């Protein structure tokens, strides 16, 4: 999708938004607000595959399900870390491709 000239500006905007979402996730997690984290990962679940990143969708889906099921935070944390790694990897890969 990154090669599609019509789609490229939308993808760039999405990628620019991901670092903000990463920071928001970390902030809400640190504040002990899993509901806010669930809201953000829910949004990511819906957008990841649309922008060509199914791994974002899958990791966000798994994390959201764990939060909504009210699993202990010790079980949610590794899933959340997977989401964050996936997001960071997508951003880094996009930046590398753009360079």
C-alpha positions in Angstrom: 0.0 0.0 0.0 2.9 2.3 0.6 3.6 2.2 -3.1 0.2 3.5 -4.0 0.5 7.3 -4.6 -3.1 7.9 -3.7 -2.9 6.0 -0.5 0.6 7.2 0.6 -0.5 10.4 2.3 -3.1 8.5 4.4 -0.4 5.9 5.4 2.0 8.7 6.3 -0.5 10.3 8.6 -1.3 7.0 10.2 2.4 6.3 10.8 2.9 9.8 12.3 0.0 9.1 14.7 1.4 5.8 16.0 4.1 7.4 18.2 1.4 9.5 19.9 -0.7 6.4 20.5 2.3 4.6 21.9 2.9 7.4 24.4 -0.8 7.5 25.2 -0.9 3.8 25.9 2.1 3.9 28.1 0.7 6.9 30.0 -2.7 5.3 30.6 -1.1 2.0 31.6 1.2 3.8 34.1 -1.8 5.6 35.5 -3.6 2.3 36.1 -6.3 3.0 33.6 -6.8 -0.2 31.5 -10.1 1.1 30.1 -8.3 3.9 28.3 -5.7 1.4 27.0 -8.6 -0.8 25.8 -10.1 2.1 23.9 -6.8 2.9 22.1 -6.1 -0.8 21.3 -9.7 -1.1 20.0 -9.0 1.7 17.6 -5.8 0.1 16.5 -7.6 -3.2 16.0 -9.8 -1.5 13.5 -7.2 0.4 11.6 -4.2 -1.9 11.5 -5.3 -4.2 8.7 -6.9 -1.3 6.8 -3.4 0.3 6.5 -1.7 -3.0 5.6 -0.6 -4.0 9.1 -2.5 -7.1 10.1 0.0 -7.7 12.9 -1.2 -4.5 14.6 -4.8 -5.7 14.3 -4.1 -9.1 15.8 -1.9 -7.9 18.7 -4.4 -5.2 19.5 -7.3 -7.6 19.4 -5.7 -10.0 21.8 -4.8 -7.3 24.2 -8.2 -5.7 24.1 -9.9 -9.1 24.7 -7.7 -9.6 27.8 -8.5 -6.2 29.2 -12.2 -6.5 28.5 -12.1 -10.0 30.2 -10.6 -8.3 33.2 -7.6 -10.6 33.3 -5.0 -9.7 35.9 -2.8 -6.9 34.8 0.2 -9.3 35.1 -1.4 -11.3 32.2 -2.3 -8.3 30.2 1.1 -6.7 30.4 2.9 -9.1 28.1 0.1 -8.7 25.5 0.4 -4.9 25.8 4.1 -5.1 25.3 3.5 -7.1 22.1 1.2 -4.3 20.8 3.9 -1.7 21.6 6.6 -3.7 19.9 4.4 -4.2 16.9 3.6 -0.5 16.6 7.3 0.5 17.0 8.3 -2.1 14.4 5.7 -0.8 12.0 6.9 2.8 12.4 10.6 1.8 12.1 9.9 -0.3 9.0 7.9 2.6 7.4 10.7 5.1 8.2 13.3 2.8 6.8 11.3 2.2 3.6 10.9 6.0 3.3 14.6 6.6 3.6 
